[in-house]
Amino acid sequence: MNPLLHIRKAVFKVKQTEFAAIARVGQASVSRWENGECSPSLDDMRLIREEAFKREIEWDDRYFFAMPEVASE
């Protein structure tokens, strides 16, 4: 799974249109991020991070670069 897809689905738990509003970009930009066609800018990443803090969502900047490892069962 793409890191941005993980952020949207597992961290924010929202649909693309809702995440686009959070990131203040168009839904097409979110789709391109998730498909690996382009990456969010540093300003986009800062805004996403700030919005996570505002929503009191547990945040780790590493989310932008790699998926968190899941403990094996």
C-alpha positions in Angstrom: 0.0 0.0 0.0 1.2 3.5 -0.8 2.1 5.6 2.2 -0.4 8.3 1.3 -3.1 5.7 0.8 -2.2 4.4 4.3 -2.4 7.9 5.8 -5.8 8.5 4.3 -7.4 5.1 5.0 -5.7 4.0 8.3 -4.7 7.3 10.0 -7.4 9.8 9.0 -10.0 7.1 8.0 -11.7 9.2 5.3 -12.6 9.1 1.7 -10.4 10.7 -1.0 -12.7 13.8 -1.3 -12.6 14.3 2.5 -8.8 13.9 2.5 -8.5 16.4 -0.4 -10.4 18.9 1.7 -8.1 18.2 4.7 -5.0 18.7 2.5 -6.6 21.6 0.7 -6.0 20.1 -2.7 -8.3 18.6 -5.4 -9.4 15.0 -5.2 -7.4 14.3 -8.4 -4.2 15.3 -6.5 -4.9 12.8 -3.8 -5.5 10.1 -6.4 -2.2 10.9 -8.1 -0.4 10.8 -4.7 -1.9 7.4 -4.0 -1.1 6.0 -7.5 2.5 7.2 -7.1 2.2 9.6 -10.1 3.5 12.4 -8.0 4.2 13.2 -4.3 2.8 15.9 -2.0 4.9 19.0 -1.6 6.6 19.8 1.7 3.9 22.3 2.3 1.2 19.7 1.6 2.9 17.3 4.1 3.1 20.0 6.8 -0.5 20.8 6.4 -1.5 17.1 6.6 0.6 16.8 9.7 -1.0 19.9 11.3 -4.5 18.6 10.5 -3.7 15.3 12.2 -2.6 17.2 15.3 -5.7 19.4 15.3 -7.8 16.2 15.1 -5.7 14.6 17.9 -4.8 11.8 15.6 -1.6 9.9 16.6 1.0 11.0 14.1 4.5 9.9 13.0 6.3 11.8 10.2 7.6 8.5 9.0 4.1 7.8 7.6 5.0 9.9 4.6 7.9 7.6 3.6 7.1 4.1 4.7 4.3 2.0 6.0 4.4 1.1 9.7 5.4 -2.4 10.4 2.7 -4.6 11.7 3.6 -7.0 14.5 3.4 -10.6 13.5 0.8 -12.7 15.2 
